[in-house]
Amino acid sequence: MDWMTTIGQLINTTLVFSTALIFAAMGGIFSERSGVTNIGIEGLMTFGAFAAGVASYYAENAGMEGASPYVGLLAALVMGIIASLIHAVASITFKADQVISGVVINFLAAGSTLYMVKLLFDGAGETTLLKFGLDKWPVPFLSKIPIIGEGIFNNYPTTYLAIILVLVSFYVLYKTSFGLRLRSVGEHPSAADTVGVKVLRMRYIGVILSGALAALGGATITLTTTNTFSYNTISGQGFIAIAAMIFGKWNPLGAFGAAVFFGFSQAIGNYFQLFAWSKDIPQEFIYMLPYVLTVIVLVAAVGKSSAPAALGEPYDPGKR
């Protein structure tokens, strides 16, 4: 029975760590499928984590208690949309280099959120610890199933939402006219323009969706695993999400599988520490495992993943 419980807990922890990556990877897919490179996923997650932490804290103080985490999620969603508009305006309207614009978003998020936290919390480097984070929602009956009950059906609401998002994203991208238009402007924008597709509008929508979803990913970390926001809350999760997107070949189902793989690499690091032999291994090596696997996966994916044909190329309607 003990081994069944351990496996169930490992699956559960894997999904907890995967959730933020799933949100961010789906966001990256919508942006890059529209033809806009988004290196700024890390920064957008940081903005979302910050907004969730601050909004939840003030909602708690206003007496909202159990509802405060959902206020935090809403604040993160709005913050992600606003931050993504910076990237959209720079890269789509003004045709700035999309990689540079994404890097600017990352630096802007790191610096501005730390400054605001210190300003709002009397010079502290992090928000006050939240009293009310998201609680796990066990699914009636299903949560009692051995292994998978504890592993899958006793999770945070954001985890259930992330899984549903994967299915919805796949359906929207491949089974709807909106998805067809979005993918067309990322593959052949000139051809799409000739049949009446508003290329710039679709790209704006793609980038805004990426900001909203990446910010929800950042908020998930604040509201489930840390219950606070600090400068190192995200710690490279955005870049891991980008790796999951690339390894998944810009497909929601593939990105989901890659995100779960990276989530497992983080979860297994926690379980390594339960064994006596792991005491001989420096903790730094255990903590770096997800990032080492990210590099290995990216190297393995080189030449095997086909990005959207027009990815990173500004579109000028006057030159079609």
Buried (B, 14 or more C-beta within 10 A) or exposed (E): EEEEEBBBBBBBBBBBBBBBBBBBBBBBBBBBBBBBBBBBBBBBBBBBBBBBBBBBBBBBEEEBEEBBBBBBBBBBBBBBBBBBBBBBBBBBEEEBBBBEBBBBBBEBBBEBBBEBBBEBBEEEEBBBEBEBBBEBBBBEEEBEBEBBBBBBBBBBBBBBBBBEBBEEBBEBBEEEEEBBBBBBBBBBBBEBBEEEBBBBEBBBBBBBBBBBBBBBBBBBBBBBBBBBBBBEBBBEBBBBBBBBBBBBBBBBBBBBBBBBBBBBBBBBBEBBEEEEEBEEEEEEEBEEBBBEBBEEBBEEBEEEBEBBEBBBBBBEEEEE
